Amino acid sequence: MNSNNKAVAIIPAYEPDGKLVTLLKQIKEDSGFDAVVINDGSSSGSRELFKEAEEYAVVIHHSENKGKGIAIKTGLSYVQENFPSDTVVITMDADGQHKVTDAVKVCKAAAENDKSLVIGSRIFSGKVPLRSRFGNSVTRFVYKIVTGIKVKDTQTGLRAYNAAFIPFMLNVKGSRYEYEMNVLLECSRQKIDIKQVRIETVYINDNQSSHFNPIKDSYRIYKEIFKFCASSLISFLVDFGIYSFIIYLTRDLVLAQSLFVSTITARVISSALNFYINRRYVFKSNEGLFVSAVKYFALVGGILLVNFFMLRILVESAGIEKHIGKLIVEITLFIISWLVQRLFVFKKTVRGDGR
């Protein structure tokens, strides 16, 4: 790492054990980093441990458990107020799963690539807890589908970036484990480069010290995608219902005319509904209504043309039944619509104050 770059490790900690102090000693002795530990509402039984941690790091206390995402933001706010603007920030877990040598590698890459988010990417081979292997496989697959970007380790907590990224990081939504996934999603949205550095995979006691709740935290990670799916399903049902009704009303017209009238009418009504739901409830865009509407309905127009021609090919050329053809087309265009809406139509603007 460039000697001119100061580095600080942010370590959120909830009910930690002695591995936290061991980690802090190693950071001080082997890396030259400063360290900021956030006690995220741990019980009184951890009081002595955090006192010991104060010998090696700044310790900030939350009066109650607020979640990993909030803890990281607390650390980022402290760094923003107390460290130079060219500081390299690195986040690490408190349970000893990140080696200091790997943290130094990731920090060095961040110092050399100050416009990138650098993540420590684990190799999931050998003895890896099933829930960790499965969870990372699922999020990796979903992230690739949603963004088109291949990230080998979406759940890694070892990440580094220049302090200039702090306003962006503070702006990312999420209070618990979903925050880290949201950071990756927002990076793809804002076209921020993600660099991956290979690190060692370390699991202690089959990762039993993790406070990750497979049900609650998985829901938080995927809830934006769930909301988009629900919005798309509602709009699809409206679209499909109107399409079927008009197909019935225009059954005496030439097939091409019937398809055209049915598809256009259904899409205009369902897209207006979809725009309202996605802008207000799914992506919560803060961009101007007119600008969002222009981009959204341009997308609708493009997808409408593709929808019509795909449907015509399937029904007229391939001989597929009209309703089945409609289902095939809608499923095919679903992912394209998600990507364009998330990355372009409802793009959020990041405010400099981090809000």
Secondary structure, DSSP 8 states (H G I E B T S, - for coil): --TT--EEEEEEESS--THHHHHHHHHHHHT--EEEEEEES--GGGHHHHHHHTTTSEEEEESS---HHHHHHHHHHHHHHHS-TT-EEEE--TTS-S-HHHHHHHHHHHHH-TTEEEEEEE---SS--HHHHHHHHHHHHHHHHHHS---S-TT---EEEEGGGHHHHHHS--SSTHHHHHHHHHHHHTT-EEEEEEE----SGGGTT----TTHHHHHHHHHHHHHHHHHHHHHHHHHHHHHHHHHHTTTS-HHHHHHHHHHHHHHHHHHHHHHHIIIIIS---S-HHHHHHHHHHHHHHHHHHHHHHHHIIIIIS---HHHHHHHHHHHHHHHHHHHIIIIIT-----TT--
